């Protein structure tokens, strides 16, 4: 059913940023496996984004 809907609506365009982030994630995952990393990097990532504010990215605003 999904394949039929995709065919009817046309091709799906993947943003360039997604491709970059996907490759970066694969590369980092490989590096962490090679280093036998044992920390929960997902939890560290979530903690780093905890105070993220999209409004701070507007032009003319200071992000700090």
C-alpha angles and dihedrals in degrees: 000000000000092000090052092050091048090050091050095048096043133241122338113235113214114208116244090237091062092055091049094048092045092053091045091051092050091048094048091046090054092048092050091049091049091051091046090235113193103181121106098249092178089061091047090049092050090049091051091053095044094101096037114138121191091199089063089065094065115115113267095025124112111232097207 
